[in-house]
């Protein structure tokens, strides 16, 4: 088929007389089946077969439309509207100052990012997972940290007791024995330590990348704001001109009053 109907819905199907083609009309466009389908339709000898074929074609179009619509819902088109945080209306300079203070009281980047999160299900799911990693990390490593701390406390306590031995020869021999035990245990923990260090490194990487996501997301929203709300130069020029007019008028008044005196 040369063109495929969009997801807006099929409103009419009709046989185009004289061309031997099947026309499918949707809400937005008209589609003409290609010659391959036309030949197949010409081979259908009974009205019953034709109706069955026609129904199957309609069903296929509907499935395609539903699939595209579902895909569109999963991946919403990016919004080009002005962020809500900047949609407060103000009519005088003090009011504008107050409004800006309200916006920047907390991180503006964070506020813009949170607004984007609420509009984008995929971004919200990612953000939730990132925020949950700290709790997951803590819960998963608690047992390891507890074990490591208990063992370290034991080596420290054992060393204190070794120092209490009054026989120097016995003290040296005992210290050597416990050094062997401690080193053997450290070797067993080497792999744990390697993975722990890697987790800490990945924690920093994820933290930095999360910040970049916030920065890039908010920068796009600021581009929309700058494009949509870019101040009119004409407005400033009018104010500028009005000041010139008033300055000239007051200057004329000064000269006039001076001459009166």
Phi and psi restraints in degrees (value plus and minus 20) as a CYANA .aco file:
   2 UNK   PHI     -90.7   -50.7
   2 UNK   PSI     -58.4   -18.4
   3 UNK   PHI    -154.4  -114.4
   3 UNK   PSI     131.1   171.1
   4 UNK   PHI    -134.0   -94.0
   4 UNK   PSI     114.2   154.2
   5 UNK   PHI     -79.4   -39.4
   5 UNK   PSI     128.8   168.8
   6 UNK   PHI    -104.0   -64.0
   6 UNK   PSI    -191.3  -151.3
   7 UNK   PHI    -109.1   -69.1
   7 UNK   PSI      -7.7    32.3
   8 UNK   PHI     -97.0   -57.0
   8 UNK   PSI     -34.1     5.9
   9 UNK   PHI      92.2   132.2
   9 UNK   PSI     122.7   162.7
  10 UNK   PHI    -108.5   -68.5
  10 UNK   PSI     105.7   145.7
  11 UNK   PHI    -125.7   -85.7
  11 UNK   PSI     -44.7    -4.7
  12 UNK   PHI    -178.1  -138.1
  12 UNK   PSI     117.5   157.5
  13 UNK   PHI    -143.7  -103.7
  13 UNK   PSI     111.3   151.3
  14 UNK   PHI    -170.2  -130.2
  14 UNK   PSI     134.8   174.8
  15 UNK   PHI    -106.1   -66.1
  15 UNK   PSI     104.9   144.9
  16 UNK   PHI    -105.0   -65.0
  16 UNK   PSI      89.5   129.5
  17 UNK   PHI     -85.6   -45.6
  17 UNK   PSI     121.2   161.2
  18 UNK   PHI      68.8   108.8
  18 UNK   PSI     -46.0    -6.0
  19 UNK   PHI    -124.8   -84.8
  19 UNK   PSI     -34.0     6.0
  20 UNK   PHI      46.6    86.6
  20 UNK   PSI       5.4    45.4
  21 UNK   PHI    -138.1   -98.1
  21 UNK   PSI     133.0   173.0
  22 UNK   PHI    -118.6   -78.6
  22 UNK   PSI     102.8   142.8
  23 UNK   PHI    -120.7   -80.7
  23 UNK   PSI     108.6   148.6
  24 UNK   PHI    -133.1   -93.1
  24 UNK   PSI      98.4   138.4
  25 UNK   PHI    -128.4   -88.4
  25 UNK   PSI     108.9   148.9
  26 UNK   PHI    -130.6   -90.6
  26 UNK   PSI    -194.8  -154.8
  27 UNK   PHI     -84.5   -44.5
  27 UNK   PSI     -45.8    -5.8
  28 UNK   PHI    -133.8   -93.8
  28 UNK   PSI     -51.3   -11.3
  29 UNK   PHI    -165.7  -125.7
  29 UNK   PSI     150.9   190.9
  30 UNK   PHI    -136.5   -96.5
  30 UNK   PSI     114.7   154.7
  31 UNK   PHI    -140.7  -100.7
  31 UNK   PSI     119.4   159.4
  32 UNK   PHI    -132.8   -92.8
  32 UNK   PSI     103.0   143.0
  33 UNK   PHI     -84.1   -44.1
  33 UNK   PSI     130.5   170.5
  34 UNK   PHI     -99.1   -59.1
  34 UNK   PSI     155.7   195.7
  35 UNK   PHI     -86.3   -46.3
  35 UNK   PSI     -49.1    -9.1
  36 UNK   PHI     -80.6   -40.6
  36 UNK   PSI     -64.7   -24.7
  37 UNK   PHI     -91.0   -51.0
  37 UNK   PSI     -56.8   -16.8
  38 UNK   PHI     -78.5   -38.5
  38 UNK   PSI     -63.9   -23.9
  39 UNK   PHI     -82.4   -42.4
  39 UNK   PSI     -59.2   -19.2
  40 UNK   PHI     -85.1   -45.1
  40 UNK   PSI     -59.5   -19.5
  41 UNK   PHI     -87.5   -47.5
  41 UNK   PSI     -54.6   -14.6
  42 UNK   PHI     -86.1   -46.1
  42 UNK   PSI     -43.9    -3.9
  43 UNK   PHI    -100.9   -60.9
  43 UNK   PSI     -31.8     8.2
  44 UNK   PHI     -96.4   -56.4
  44 UNK   PSI     100.0   140.0
  45 UNK   PHI    -112.9   -72.9
  45 UNK   PSI     -42.6    -2.6
  46 UNK   PHI    -139.2   -99.2
  46 UNK   PSI     134.3   174.3
  47 UNK   PHI     -83.2   -43.2
  47 UNK   PSI     -53.4   -13.4
  48 UNK   PHI     -83.7   -43.7
  48 UNK   PSI     -65.1   -25.1
  49 UNK   PHI     -83.9   -43.9
  49 UNK   PSI     -60.1   -20.1
  50 UNK   PHI     -81.8   -41.8
  50 UNK   PSI     -63.6   -23.6
  51 UNK   PHI     -84.4   -44.4
  51 UNK   PSI     -60.3   -20.3
  52 UNK   PHI     -82.6   -42.6
  52 UNK   PSI     -65.0   -25.0
  53 UNK   PHI     -82.3   -42.3
  53 UNK   PSI     -62.1   -22.1
  54 UNK   PHI     -83.3   -43.3
  54 UNK   PSI     -62.6   -22.6
  55 UNK   PHI     -84.0   -44.0
  55 UNK   PSI     -60.7   -20.7
  56 UNK   PHI     -84.4   -44.4
  56 UNK   PSI     -56.5   -16.5
  57 UNK   PHI     -85.9   -45.9
  57 UNK   PSI     -64.3   -24.3
  58 UNK   PHI     -80.4   -40.4
  58 UNK   PSI     -63.4   -23.4
  59 UNK   PHI     -81.8   -41.8
  59 UNK   PSI     -59.6   -19.6
  60 UNK   PHI     -84.6   -44.6
  60 UNK   PSI     -62.9   -22.9
  61 UNK   PHI     -81.4   -41.4
  61 UNK   PSI     -61.5   -21.5
  62 UNK   PHI     -84.6   -44.6
  62 UNK   PSI     -59.8   -19.8
  63 UNK   PHI     -83.2   -43.2
  63 UNK   PSI     -62.6   -22.6
  64 UNK   PHI     -82.9   -42.9
  64 UNK   PSI     -63.3   -23.3
  65 UNK   PHI     -82.3   -42.3
  65 UNK   PSI     -63.4   -23.4
  66 UNK   PHI     -84.9   -44.9
  66 UNK   PSI     -59.2   -19.2
  67 UNK   PHI     -83.7   -43.7
  67 UNK   PSI     -63.8   -23.8
  68 UNK   PHI     -86.8   -46.8
  68 UNK   PSI     -57.7   -17.7
  69 UNK   PHI     -85.5   -45.5
  69 UNK   PSI     -62.0   -22.0
  70 UNK   PHI     -84.6   -44.6
  70 UNK   PSI     -59.3   -19.3
  71 UNK   PHI     -83.8   -43.8
  71 UNK   PSI     -58.4   -18.4
  72 UNK   PHI     -85.7   -45.7
  72 UNK   PSI     -54.1   -14.1
  73 UNK   PHI     -90.6   -50.6
  73 UNK   PSI     -53.5   -13.5
  74 UNK   PHI     -92.3   -52.3
  74 UNK   PSI     -52.9   -12.9
  75 UNK   PHI    -141.8  -101.8
  75 UNK   PSI      58.2    98.2
  76 UNK   PHI     -83.3   -43.3
  76 UNK   PSI     125.3   165.3
  77 UNK   PHI     -86.6   -46.6
  77 UNK   PSI     120.7   160.7
  78 UNK   PHI     -81.9   -41.9
  78 UNK   PSI     120.7   160.7
  79 UNK   PHI    -106.0   -66.0
  79 UNK   PSI     118.6   158.6
  80 UNK   PHI    -127.0   -87.0
  80 UNK   PSI      -6.2    33.8
  81 UNK   PHI     -99.0   -59.0
  81 UNK   PSI     141.6   181.6
  82 UNK   PHI     -87.6   -47.6
  82 UNK   PSI     112.0   152.0
  83 UNK   PHI     -74.6   -34.6
  83 UNK   PSI     122.1   162.1
  84 UNK   PHI     -79.0   -39.0
  84 UNK   PSI     -51.2   -11.2
  85 UNK   PHI     -83.1   -43.1
  85 UNK   PSI     -41.0    -1.0
  86 UNK   PHI    -123.7   -83.7
  86 UNK   PSI     -12.2    27.8
  87 UNK   PHI    -111.5   -71.5
  87 UNK   PSI     -10.4    29.6
  88 UNK   PHI     -93.1   -53.1
  88 UNK   PSI     112.2   152.2
  89 UNK   PHI    -112.2   -72.2
  89 UNK   PSI     114.9   154.9
  90 UNK   PHI    -154.1  -114.1
  90 UNK   PSI     130.6   170.6
  91 UNK   PHI    -144.3  -104.3
  91 UNK   PSI     -17.5    22.5
  92 UNK   PHI    -170.8  -130.8
  92 UNK   PSI     141.9   181.9
  93 UNK   PHI     -81.2   -41.2
  93 UNK   PSI     -64.6   -24.6
  94 UNK   PHI     -81.0   -41.0
  94 UNK   PSI     -58.3   -18.3
  95 UNK   PHI     -84.2   -44.2
  95 UNK   PSI     -59.1   -19.1
  96 UNK   PHI     -84.1   -44.1
  96 UNK   PSI     -61.9   -21.9
  97 UNK   PHI     -80.9   -40.9
  97 UNK   PSI     -64.3   -24.3
  98 UNK   PHI     -82.4   -42.4
  98 UNK   PSI     -61.8   -21.8
  99 UNK   PHI     -83.2   -43.2
  99 UNK   PSI     -63.2   -23.2
 100 UNK   PHI     -83.4   -43.4
 100 UNK   PSI     -60.9   -20.9
 101 UNK   PHI     -81.9   -41.9
 101 UNK   PSI     -58.8   -18.8
 102 UNK   PHI     -85.3   -45.3
 102 UNK   PSI     -59.3   -19.3
 103 UNK   PHI     -89.8   -49.8
 103 UNK   PSI     -61.7   -21.7
 104 UNK   PHI    -114.3   -74.3
 104 UNK   PSI     -10.5    29.5
 105 UNK   PHI     -81.5   -41.5
 105 UNK   PSI     -58.9   -18.9
 106 UNK   PHI    -133.5   -93.5
 106 UNK   PSI     156.9   196.9
 107 UNK   PHI     -78.6   -38.6
 107 UNK   PSI     100.4   140.4
 108 UNK   PHI     -86.7   -46.7
 108 UNK   PSI     -57.2   -17.2
 109 UNK   PHI     -78.9   -38.9
 109 UNK   PSI     -64.4   -24.4
 110 UNK   PHI     -86.1   -46.1
 110 UNK   PSI     -60.2   -20.2
 111 UNK   PHI     -85.8   -45.8
 111 UNK   PSI     -61.7   -21.7
 112 UNK   PHI     -85.0   -45.0
 112 UNK   PSI     -61.6   -21.6
 113 UNK   PHI     -83.1   -43.1
 113 UNK   PSI     -63.7   -23.7
 114 UNK   PHI     -84.6   -44.6
 114 UNK   PSI     -54.2   -14.2
 115 UNK   PHI     -84.8   -44.8
 115 UNK   PSI     -60.6   -20.6
 116 UNK   PHI     -86.9   -46.9
 116 UNK   PSI     -58.1   -18.1
 117 UNK   PHI     -80.5   -40.5
 117 UNK   PSI     -60.8   -20.8
 118 UNK   PHI     -88.7   -48.7
 118 UNK   PSI     -41.1    -1.1
 119 UNK   PHI    -116.4   -76.4
 119 UNK   PSI     -37.6     2.4
 120 UNK   PHI    -139.0   -99.0
 120 UNK   PSI      83.7   123.7
 121 UNK   PHI     -77.6   -37.6
 121 UNK   PSI     -59.1   -19.1
 122 UNK   PHI     -86.0   -46.0
 122 UNK   PSI     -63.2   -23.2
 123 UNK   PHI     -86.3   -46.3
 123 UNK   PSI     -58.2   -18.2
 124 UNK   PHI     -84.7   -44.7
 124 UNK   PSI     -60.6   -20.6
 125 UNK   PHI     -84.1   -44.1
 125 UNK   PSI     -62.2   -22.2
 126 UNK   PHI     -84.5   -44.5
 126 UNK   PSI     -65.0   -25.0
 127 UNK   PHI     -82.4   -42.4
 127 UNK   PSI     -59.6   -19.6
 128 UNK   PHI     -83.3   -43.3
 128 UNK   PSI     -61.3   -21.3
 129 UNK   PHI     -85.9   -45.9
 129 UNK   PSI     -61.1   -21.1
 130 UNK   PHI     -83.1   -43.1
 130 UNK   PSI     -66.0   -26.0
 131 UNK   PHI     -85.4   -45.4
 131 UNK   PSI     -48.8    -8.8
 132 UNK   PHI     -99.7   -59.7
 132 UNK   PSI     -31.4     8.6
 133 UNK   PHI     -86.9   -46.9
 133 UNK   PSI     -54.7   -14.7
 134 UNK   PHI     -81.9   -41.9
 134 UNK   PSI     -64.5   -24.5
 135 UNK   PHI     -86.8   -46.8
 135 UNK   PSI     -60.8   -20.8
 136 UNK   PHI     -82.9   -42.9
 136 UNK   PSI     -63.5   -23.5
 137 UNK   PHI     -82.1   -42.1
 137 UNK   PSI     -66.2   -26.2
 138 UNK   PHI     -83.3   -43.3
 138 UNK   PSI     -66.4   -26.4
 139 UNK   PHI     -83.8   -43.8
 139 UNK   PSI     -60.3   -20.3
 140 UNK   PHI     -93.1   -53.1
 140 UNK   PSI     -52.6   -12.6
 141 UNK   PHI    -118.0   -78.0
 141 UNK   PSI     -24.1    15.9
 142 UNK   PHI     -76.7   -36.7
 142 UNK   PSI     -66.8   -26.8
 143 UNK   PHI     -82.7   -42.7
 143 UNK   PSI     -61.1   -21.1
 144 UNK   PHI     -83.5   -43.5
 144 UNK   PSI     -67.9   -27.9
 145 UNK   PHI     -81.0   -41.0
 145 UNK   PSI     -61.4   -21.4
 146 UNK   PHI     -83.0   -43.0
 146 UNK   PSI     -65.8   -25.8
 147 UNK   PHI     -80.8   -40.8
 147 UNK   PSI     -67.7   -27.7
 148 UNK   PHI     -80.7   -40.7
 148 UNK   PSI     -63.4   -23.4
 149 UNK   PHI     -86.5   -46.5
 149 UNK   PSI     -60.7   -20.7
 150 UNK   PHI     -82.9   -42.9
 150 UNK   PSI     -61.9   -21.9
 151 UNK   PHI     -85.6   -45.6
 151 UNK   PSI     -63.7   -23.7
 152 UNK   PHI     -81.5   -41.5
 152 UNK   PSI     -60.6   -20.6
 153 UNK   PHI     -82.2   -42.2
 153 UNK   PSI     -57.5   -17.5
 154 UNK   PHI     -86.2   -46.2
 154 UNK   PSI     -66.1   -26.1
 155 UNK   PHI     -79.7   -39.7
 155 UNK   PSI     -58.0   -18.0
 156 UNK   PHI     -85.6   -45.6
 156 UNK   PSI     -63.5   -23.5
 157 UNK   PHI     -85.2   -45.2
 157 UNK   PSI     -61.5   -21.5
 158 UNK   PHI     -82.7   -42.7
 158 UNK   PSI     -59.4   -19.4
 159 UNK   PHI     -83.7   -43.7
 159 UNK   PSI     -58.4   -18.4
 160 UNK   PHI     -81.3   -41.3
 160 UNK   PSI     -61.5   -21.5
 161 UNK   PHI     -88.8   -48.8
 161 UNK   PSI     -57.3   -17.3
 162 UNK   PHI     -82.3   -42.3
 162 UNK   PSI     -59.0   -19.0
 163 UNK   PHI     -84.4   -44.4
 163 UNK   PSI     -41.4    -1.4
 164 UNK   PHI    -100.1   -60.1
 164 UNK   PSI     -34.2     5.8
 165 UNK   PHI     -85.0   -45.0
 165 UNK   PSI     106.7   146.7
 166 UNK   PHI    -106.8   -66.8
 166 UNK   PSI     -38.7     1.3
 167 UNK   PHI    -106.6   -66.6
 167 UNK   PSI      92.6   132.6
 168 UNK   PHI     -83.4   -43.4
 168 UNK   PSI     -58.7   -18.7
 169 UNK   PHI     -85.6   -45.6
 169 UNK   PSI     -63.5   -23.5
 170 UNK   PHI     -85.2   -45.2
 170 UNK   PSI     -56.4   -16.4
 171 UNK   PHI     -84.7   -44.7
 171 UNK   PSI     -64.3   -24.3
 172 UNK   PHI     -83.6   -43.6
 172 UNK   PSI     -64.2   -24.2
 173 UNK   PHI     -84.9   -44.9
 173 UNK   PSI     -61.1   -21.1
 174 UNK   PHI     -86.9   -46.9
 174 UNK   PSI     -59.5   -19.5
 175 UNK   PHI     -84.1   -44.1
 175 UNK   PSI     -61.3   -21.3
 176 UNK   PHI     -81.7   -41.7
 176 UNK   PSI     -60.7   -20.7
 177 UNK   PHI     -83.8   -43.8
 177 UNK   PSI     -64.9   -24.9
 178 UNK   PHI     -91.8   -51.8
 178 UNK   PSI     -48.6    -8.6
 179 UNK   PHI     -83.9   -43.9
 179 UNK   PSI     -59.5   -19.5
 180 UNK   PHI     -82.8   -42.8
 180 UNK   PSI     -63.4   -23.4
 181 UNK   PHI     -82.3   -42.3
 181 UNK   PSI     -63.2   -23.2
 182 UNK   PHI     -87.8   -47.8
 182 UNK   PSI     -62.7   -22.7
 183 UNK   PHI     -85.5   -45.5
 183 UNK   PSI     -57.8   -17.8
 184 UNK   PHI     -83.0   -43.0
 184 UNK   PSI     -59.7   -19.7
 185 UNK   PHI     -88.4   -48.4
 185 UNK   PSI     -58.8   -18.8
 186 UNK   PHI     -82.0   -42.0
 186 UNK   PSI     -58.5   -18.5
 187 UNK   PHI     -83.5   -43.5
 187 UNK   PSI     -57.5   -17.5
 188 UNK   PHI     -86.2   -46.2
 188 UNK   PSI     -48.2    -8.2
 189 UNK   PHI    -112.6   -72.6
 189 UNK   PSI     -19.2    20.8
 190 UNK   PHI     -76.7   -36.7
 190 UNK   PSI     -65.8   -25.8
 191 UNK   PHI     -86.0   -46.0
 191 UNK   PSI     -59.1   -19.1
 192 UNK   PHI     -81.4   -41.4
 192 UNK   PSI     -63.0   -23.0
 193 UNK   PHI     -85.8   -45.8
 193 UNK   PSI     -58.5   -18.5
 194 UNK   PHI     -82.2   -42.2
 194 UNK   PSI     -65.1   -25.1
 195 UNK   PHI     -88.2   -48.2
 195 UNK   PSI     -58.4   -18.4
 196 UNK   PHI     -80.6   -40.6
 196 UNK   PSI     -64.6   -24.6
 197 UNK   PHI     -82.8   -42.8
 197 UNK   PSI     -58.5   -18.5
 198 UNK   PHI     -85.9   -45.9
 198 UNK   PSI     -59.0   -19.0
 199 UNK   PHI     -82.6   -42.6
 199 UNK   PSI     -61.8   -21.8
 200 UNK   PHI     -84.4   -44.4
 200 UNK   PSI     -60.1   -20.1
 201 UNK   PHI     -84.9   -44.9
 201 UNK   PSI     -62.2   -22.2
 202 UNK   PHI     -89.1   -49.1
 202 UNK   PSI     -50.7   -10.7
 203 UNK   PHI     -79.7   -39.7
 203 UNK   PSI     -64.0   -24.0
 204 UNK   PHI     -87.6   -47.6
 204 UNK   PSI     -59.0   -19.0
 205 UNK   PHI     -82.9   -42.9
 205 UNK   PSI     -66.9   -26.9
 206 UNK   PHI     -83.8   -43.8
 206 UNK   PSI     -59.4   -19.4
 207 UNK   PHI     -80.1   -40.1
 207 UNK   PSI     -67.0   -27.0
 208 UNK   PHI     -85.4   -45.4
 208 UNK   PSI     -61.0   -21.0
 209 UNK   PHI     -89.4   -49.4
 209 UNK   PSI     -53.1   -13.1
 210 UNK   PHI     -84.1   -44.1
 210 UNK   PSI     -60.3   -20.3
 211 UNK   PHI     -82.8   -42.8
 211 UNK   PSI     -59.7   -19.7
 212 UNK   PHI     -85.3   -45.3
 212 UNK   PSI     -59.2   -19.2
 213 UNK   PHI     -79.7   -39.7
 213 UNK   PSI     -63.3   -23.3
 214 UNK   PHI     -83.8   -43.8
 214 UNK   PSI     -62.9   -22.9
 215 UNK   PHI     -85.9   -45.9
 215 UNK   PSI     -65.7   -25.7
 216 UNK   PHI     -88.9   -48.9
 216 UNK   PSI     -58.0   -18.0
 217 UNK   PHI     -84.0   -44.0
 217 UNK   PSI     -66.9   -26.9
 218 UNK   PHI     -88.9   -48.9
 218 UNK   PSI     -52.0   -12.0
 219 UNK   PHI     -85.8   -45.8
 219 UNK   PSI     -57.6   -17.6
 220 UNK   PHI     -84.7   -44.7
 220 UNK   PSI     -60.4   -20.4
 221 UNK   PHI     -85.7   -45.7
 221 UNK   PSI     -56.2   -16.2
 222 UNK   PHI     -88.5   -48.5
 222 UNK   PSI     -53.3   -13.3
 223 UNK   PHI     -81.5   -41.5
 223 UNK   PSI     -61.8   -21.8
 224 UNK   PHI     -81.6   -41.6
 224 UNK   PSI     -63.9   -23.9
 225 UNK   PHI     -82.2   -42.2
 225 UNK   PSI     -65.8   -25.8
 226 UNK   PHI     -85.6   -45.6
 226 UNK   PSI     -53.9   -13.9
 227 UNK   PHI     -95.1   -55.1
 227 UNK   PSI     -64.6   -24.6
 228 UNK   PHI     -95.3   -55.3
 228 UNK   PSI     -55.6   -15.6
 229 UNK   PHI    -131.4   -91.4
 229 UNK   PSI      -2.6    37.4
 230 UNK   PHI     -77.4   -37.4
 230 UNK   PSI     105.2   145.2
 231 UNK   PHI     -82.4   -42.4
 231 UNK   PSI     122.1   162.1
 232 UNK   PHI     -94.0   -54.0
 232 UNK   PSI     107.1   147.1
 233 UNK   PHI     -86.3   -46.3
 233 UNK   PSI     -51.5   -11.5
 234 UNK   PHI     -81.0   -41.0
 234 UNK   PSI     -57.8   -17.8
 235 UNK   PHI     -82.3   -42.3
 235 UNK   PSI     -65.4   -25.4
 236 UNK   PHI     -85.6   -45.6
 236 UNK   PSI     -59.7   -19.7
 237 UNK   PHI     -83.5   -43.5
 237 UNK   PSI     -57.5   -17.5
 238 UNK   PHI     -84.0   -44.0
 238 UNK   PSI     -63.8   -23.8
 239 UNK   PHI     -83.6   -43.6
 239 UNK   PSI     -63.6   -23.6
 240 UNK   PHI     -79.3   -39.3
 240 UNK   PSI     -64.8   -24.8
 241 UNK   PHI     -84.6   -44.6
 241 UNK   PSI     -59.9   -19.9
 242 UNK   PHI     -82.9   -42.9
 242 UNK   PSI     -59.0   -19.0
 243 UNK   PHI     -82.3   -42.3
 243 UNK   PSI     -62.4   -22.4
 244 UNK   PHI     -79.8   -39.8
 244 UNK   PSI     -63.3   -23.3
 245 UNK   PHI     -83.1   -43.1
 245 UNK   PSI     -64.8   -24.8
 246 UNK   PHI     -88.3   -48.3
 246 UNK   PSI     -56.1   -16.1
 247 UNK   PHI     -83.9   -43.9
 247 UNK   PSI     -62.5   -22.5
 248 UNK   PHI     -83.5   -43.5
 248 UNK   PSI     -62.5   -22.5
 249 UNK   PHI     -84.8   -44.8
 249 UNK   PSI     -64.8   -24.8
 250 UNK   PHI     -86.3   -46.3
 250 UNK   PSI     -55.8   -15.8
 251 UNK   PHI     -84.0   -44.0
 251 UNK   PSI     -60.8   -20.8
 252 UNK   PHI     -82.4   -42.4
 252 UNK   PSI     -59.6   -19.6
 253 UNK   PHI     -84.7   -44.7
 253 UNK   PSI     -58.6   -18.6
 254 UNK   PHI     -83.5   -43.5
 254 UNK   PSI     -64.7   -24.7
 255 UNK   PHI     -84.8   -44.8
 255 UNK   PSI     -62.4   -22.4
 256 UNK   PHI     -82.3   -42.3
 256 UNK   PSI     -66.7   -26.7
 257 UNK   PHI     -86.8   -46.8
 257 UNK   PSI     -52.9   -12.9
 258 UNK   PHI     -88.1   -48.1
 258 UNK   PSI     -59.2   -19.2
 259 UNK   PHI     -88.4   -48.4
 259 UNK   PSI     -50.5   -10.5
 260 UNK   PHI     -85.0   -45.0
 260 UNK   PSI     -54.9   -14.9
